[in-house]
Amino acid sequence: MERTGFKGIDRRTLLIGGGAGIGLIVAWAAWPRTYLPNLPVREGEAAFGAWLKIAPDGQVTVAVPQCEYGQGVFTTLPQIVADELGADWRRVGVEQAPLSPLYANAMAAGELFPDVLPERLRATHARRTALVLTGASTSMRQFAEPLREAGAAARAMLCQAAARRWGVEWTACDTANGFVVHDKQKIGFGELAVEAAGEDVPADLPLREGDGARLMGEPVPRLDAPGKVTGSANFAADIRLPDMVFAAIRQGPVGTVKLYALDEAAARTVPGMLHIVKNERWVAAVANNSWAAQRALDAMKPRFEVATKVDSASIQAALDAALNGDGTRIESAGDLSATFKGARVVTAEYRVGVALHAAIEPMAATASFADGRCRIWMATQAPGLARAAVADVLGMSESNVIIHPVFAGGSFGQNLEHAVAQQVALIAREVGKPVQLTWSRGETCLHDRYRAPAAARMTARLGSNGAVAGWLAKIAAPASGHELAARLMGGDSAIAAGLALAGSGDPAAVAGARPPYRIANLAVDHHPAEIGIPTGYWRSGSHGATAFFTESFIDELAHVAQIEAHSFRIAMLGGEPRLARCLSTVATLGGWQGGLAGSGQGLACHAFRGSYIAVMVEASVGGDQRIKVDRIVAAVDCGRVVNPDVVQQQIEGGLIFGMAGALGVTTGFTGNMAEARGFADLDLPRLADTPEIMIELIASEADPGGVSELAVPPVAPAIANAIHAATGVRLRQLPLIPGGE
């Protein structure tokens, strides 16, 4: 629910009246509003603000606005509330929060689109638009504090209600295992919930202190695990509605202008075939079962007209042209020109290929269109943006579109996109029945929003002491952050104005390129490249590429300086003690031998999303010229740990994902289409390829940092550095292919 002090002025009127550019943004930011919780409650339940409710039987339900795609937010976020509340974990549940400005994630917007809006306006914009986002490892960083405060507030309210019954001071009461306690007296949460919900929250809210009987830091069982193990958890393709039909879709290649030919008669001969829905960009077959829909689609043999030619050679040519053209300075320090003038410098060039998300779940959504309202069941990291996109394509009000978020089978950034929701909404409206649309695996590969390819020209000067005195990173890459913002939020007037003012350089495209080392004179330039294929957010964003450039080049500089790679890094980490500790820890645990020739050991480290990681890899090249990763050791400092098991899972998953990104998961392009059509084409690591993994979580009292993407960036450079130690050959392109350069 939304209140405003302005009568007769709606959001659209205010935006138009505000003019264009920054004037519009400031005018909008100044518009006062307050928001009330809209958490639904069942009979007998009592809501405590926007984050939790308590049932008469004492069941505590925590509302989580984030998409659960395996990263554990349906456990770690409720764990924060339960710890502050003093709940019994066996009586804690979770449900998806409703769409509301109260759950807006301004931090994710800032990480995904860093220069689209000024920092001072991001929180305001996120609240005004109910910008609920999951991404960029922000769930814990954005919501840990409000969730902790919500648990503490509910605890205080429960203690106040119990104190009234007992005639004691509420501050003398406490909570434990789902009860309010005072000396030998205790009352269950459920018995007190209704009257406690009417209490006032103390102005000076006490937070729980001490280590006794705490859930924080404990490896409590995951709340999403039972449903996923038994199969009762719902994913988009599990939804079943009365009279539902099934759709398969074929979309035009990159650069499609229009659909110009298809064989409808052949499609209608397929048993079970019901409808054909088409527009300029795609055609869908609708049948009474998904197999028939796919067979009918194949029988149609749709053909599309394309405007421009895109292939691997054109992509590389675009990167080359951008790298040799003008760039925009994104980061700088000191006087780099004076440092490089007349000096002997070291240079190297690196490249990163197009990569797919390769989530186990293909894109899918289910839609029902009736009584002027459209309901969509889908996995989404941006439910508000999906709702707006569906409303736009249907030409109806957002209030008539309802998004039902479900679990995602992986994502890695894939479910920020909402094309499948728009498609299924159009199909459902045309056929007049509920429809489930699932992209085939081939379609999911062909129409991914890929990790942007990049090329980097790295230049450095070594000082007389061997340390880096000057550093220049020139990176050619698509403006992926601007592209993502325009695609997801281009209809938002403030975002459109921000994009118009942003210029050609895109900080998101080179995020992570500034080295964590103490280098007095440095610069990072972005050289925007128009490559002709759509790019999106891929787990760790641009850090996956920029860490490869930085940590590979640092290793090369260490060899030029004739300084052992670990010592070379440590000497420049005076300003990053937490990263230095990770690096020293991993060297000790891994048995670092100094990266000697033939050792097959490589190091890399990275500071990312408020967390720190160092990785040591042991790798070799087999007789079949394939890289074999034998061991990965990681040391992690991610601040205070809520659930060590979940952190361990995310680091392990990130290491393997990073290994996949180093050795495969890429595709070339031929005839405007990706060459990869399925998992078999991506050289993904299998169980037999998984190395021995050792992870050390370093104890820290710092604020929680991001974890789900943390382990991805340093893996590729660590493997590349290990291969150099094993073979003497420096691989400067991802995927790493011996003999490929």
Buried (B, 14 or more C-beta within 10 A) or exposed (E): EEEEEEEEEEBEEBBEEBEEEBEBBBBBBEBEBEBEBBBEEEEEBBBBBBBBBBBBEBBBBBBBBBBBBBBBBBBBBBBBBBBBBBBBBEBBEBBBBBBBBBBBBBBBBBBBBBBBBBEEBBBBBBBBBBBBBBBBBBBBBBBBBBBBBBBBBBBBBBBBBBBBBBEBEBEEBBBEBBBBBBEEEBBBBBBBBBBBBEBEBBEEEEEBEEEEEEBBBBEBEBBBEEEBEEEEBBBBBBBEBEEBBBBBBBBBBBBBEEBEEBEBEBBBEBEBBBBBBBEEBBBBBBBBEBEBBBBBBBBBEBEBBBEEEBBBEBBBEBBBEBBEEEBBEBBBEBEBEEBBEEEEEBEBBBBBBBBBBBBEBBBBBBBBBEEEEBBBBBBBBBBBBBBBBBBEBBEBEBEBBBBBBBBBBBBBBBBBBBBBBBBBBBBBBBBEBBBBBBBBBBBBBBBBBBBBBBBBBBBBBBBEEBBBBBBBBBBBBBBBBBBBBBBBBEEBBBBBBBBEBBEEBBBBBBBBBBBBBEBBBBBBBBBBBEBBBBBBBBBBBBBBBBBBBBBBBBBBBBBEBEBBBBEBBBBBBEEBEBBBBBBBBBBEBBEBBEBEEEBBBBBBBBBBBBBBBBBBBBBBBEEEEEBBBEBBBBBBBBBBBBBEBBBBBBBBBBBBBBBBBBBBBBBBBEEBBBBBBEBEBBBBBEEEBBBEBBBBBBEBEEEBBBBBBBBBBBBBBBBBBBBBBBBEEBBBBBBBBBEEE
